[in-house]
Amino acid sequence: MVTTTPVALPAEVRWHGRGGQGVVTASRLLATAALRGGFFPQSLPDFGAERSGAPIAAYTRVGDSPPTMRGPVTNPALVLILDPSLIGSVDVLEGVLPGAAVVVNSTRSPENERDRLGRSDIVICTIDGTAIGEELIGRPLPNVPMLGALLTVYPIVDLETMTDAVRAQLGEIFSERVVNGNIAALQRGNELARSVGQGGIQ
Amino acid sequence: MVDTRERAGIGVAGEPAASTAIAMNGGEAVAYALRQIEPEVVAAYPITPQTLIIEKFAEYCADGVVRTEYINVESEHAALSACVGASAAGARAVTATAGPGLALMFEMLGVTSGMRLPIVMHLCTRALSAPLNILGDHSDAMAMRETGWVMISGSNPQEAYDLAIVAQIVAEHPDVMLPCATMIDGFMVTHAVERVDVLPDDVVREYVGEYEPEMSLLVPGSEATYGALDFRDYYFEHRRQQEAALYAAQSVVEDALQRFGEISGRDHHILEPYMMDDAEVALVMMGSAEGQVHAAVNAARAAGLKAGALRIRLFRPFPVAAVAEALSGVRVVGVMDRAIGLGSADNPLLADVKAALWSRSDRPLARGFVYGLGGRVVTQGQMNQAFDELRSALETGEVGTDPTYLGLREVQDETVLGEGTTA
């Protein structure tokens, strides 16, 4: 069963991953897309003295007025887990209320991830973002495929707006070939995402 | 969907200029303003969390977008020294730093203000070592507060952009001729990507104008001497003139904010009151935690407490009369310090607020709070606790002498030695 989590504003999103996976970039891409969608976004990386491979988090807020809160998102309506090996070592579901959506970069089925996460009251979406990144970007980067996947369970902007945001933001620093690879990865992530559960914060 | 970039355009004659909405962080917002201002000299040494500003600005220089002379230096002391030389020679000079970088600049902070050089600094507030900490608090800014700089504090990326522009004309105003620092909170503002409405380049350039010093080392015919020896004869007089100029800066800042409001449509003041009209208790604060404080004001009001908040935007010169006026009618004031004044009678902001209120016969009770040191997460819950304490003081008529440490784990608590404290 594929269901969609209704997006209530202000929307609060939390990202978990490891340094080098593109967590900060993905959070910022979501903010850029939200701005293009007519919203007031905020993307806030949770930095320490980070290095490749260290667990890191980022937060995205989207509202219809300027954000006032600056700090961690404690009750996210959407969580993205870029590295499933964090499950168990980082409390990735901390503060996640029933009806929220969780997107996992995983080769497993959403039912299987639901069992591992031990939550049947949330929407679980899985996508093998690493494989998509390998194939279409040439690097095992799950971030942009996961942006495509999140839109299937948490349609905060449409795919076209997200595509424009990826083109604009990545186009500032990368070659056209890399940008096109990312856009293909975004669309592939959107197509291949699978999910299970009933959405809507209760 | 509507493209906000187009929708944000206003563009009516006599109205604020058409702005463009861009998603960027506070650091990039400052760099964007600097690109528009195009100072003749920028000298800076990279330090977290200021790096975002100078990386972006160095890119503008390398790409030939600006003609600024970007000076790579070996330290922050050298960065500000290079700016001093450039400014004394008549150039518009800008730097940026944070925390330990500011500490290394310390000697030159007083040299800059004493030589009356209108250098602008963007300070990305950061904790001071030791223990080593790269995250945000106001320890650095508080160490700078009596070095003769005008200091203006922002709370979000939009203000980081706005104040970077405003600071330029404050510093260079003939009645001021003093350095001006903007303070933006490390990470919570510098690294937060938000919608920032930027003005057209020509509007910013017209607002800041050309910097044409009356005298400088390189102006032909100018008889200026900078950094002269000055013993018993005139040091005292020069120091007093410097002090007078700093206090004169308040009205210049007010005018500059007013003029900026006319071109941008954004209404900034030296103080930002929130729900203060009938407030009996109020929290005074500075920086990026405004949202948490306002949320707690709303919660306290819903619970029947006449609560309010006052954010300080102009920190130096401290607007003594305006603060006293804004707090008139308040019976209990809480002051939020994001730094400890080690060994002082009071923490820095509390000391200023208390002094501003001292001459009033009906002065309120005042209570200190310390929060958010070293990037400790600031929550609405902490601010709710502060208002609970202000409510108790209102009822009992008594406040304690020691500050309350919001979000502090006590040493007896064994979790202090556990997770998250080893980095």
Interface residues (C-beta under 8 A of the other chain):
Chain A: S27 R28 A31 T32 A34 L35 R36 G37 G38 F39 F40 P41 Q42 S43 L44 P45 F47 G48 A49 P66 P67 T68 M69 R70 G71 P72 V157 D158 T161
Chain B: M1 V2 D3 T4 R5 R7 A21 I22 A23 N25 I134 L135 N156 Q158 D185 F187 M188 V189 H191 A192 V193 E194 R195 S288 A289 E290 G291 Q292 H294 A295 V377 V378 T379 Q380 A423
